[in-house]
Amino acid sequence: MFSYHMTRGDVLRYRLAFALSRAAKIVRGLRQGLTEDERYAVADHVVAQLSGDPWRLADEAQPKIGPTT
């Protein structure tokens, strides 16, 4: 999932869009769910609202590497 040169904001956007795929279950009146474009539009808006130094969303994301044996 994580390729190099992704920012922390990019990772957050991806994760939000994925989480919103099940939003129909929690949003009243949303019967059909959100389209992929709608999910990414919401995720983009959230990332834009959070962009600021405390979140460091413009920093490059560090790939998580699991334990090696």
C-alpha positions in Angstrom: 0.0 0.0 0.0 2.7 2.5 1.0 5.0 3.4 -1.8 7.9 5.7 -1.4 7.3 9.5 -1.7 3.9 9.3 0.0 3.2 12.1 2.5 1.6 11.5 5.8 -1.4 13.3 4.3 -1.5 10.9 1.4 -1.6 7.9 3.8 -4.3 9.6 5.9 -6.4 10.3 2.7 -6.1 6.7 1.6 -7.1 5.3 5.0 -10.0 7.7 5.3 -11.3 6.8 1.9 -11.1 3.1 2.7 -12.9 3.6 6.1 -15.7 5.6 4.4 -16.5 2.6 2.2 -18.7 1.4 5.2 -20.1 4.9 6.0 -23.6 3.8 4.9 -23.9 1.8 8.1 -23.4 4.9 10.3 -24.7 7.8 8.3 -28.4 8.2 8.7 -30.2 8.4 5.3 -27.3 7.1 3.3 -28.7 4.0 1.8 -26.5 3.3 -1.2 -23.1 4.2 0.3 -20.6 6.6 -1.1 -19.0 6.2 -4.5 -15.2 6.0 -4.7 -15.1 9.6 -6.0 -17.3 10.8 -3.1 -15.1 8.9 -0.5 -11.9 10.6 -1.8 -13.6 14.0 -2.0 -14.5 13.7 1.7 -11.0 12.4 2.6 -9.4 15.3 0.7 -11.6 17.7 2.6 -10.6 16.2 5.9 -6.9 16.2 5.1 -7.2 19.9 3.9 -8.9 20.8 7.2 -6.2 19.0 9.3 -3.2 20.3 7.3 -1.0 22.2 9.7 2.3 21.8 11.5 1.0 19.7 14.5 -0.1 17.0 12.1 3.0 17.2 9.8 0.9 15.9 6.9 3.3 17.2 4.3 6.2 15.1 5.8 7.1 11.9 3.9 5.5 8.9 5.4 7.8 6.3 6.8 7.0 2.8 5.5 6.1 0.4 8.3 8.2 -2.7 8.1 7.1 -5.7 10.0 9.4 -8.0 12.0 11.9 -9.9 10.0 13.0 -13.4 10.8 
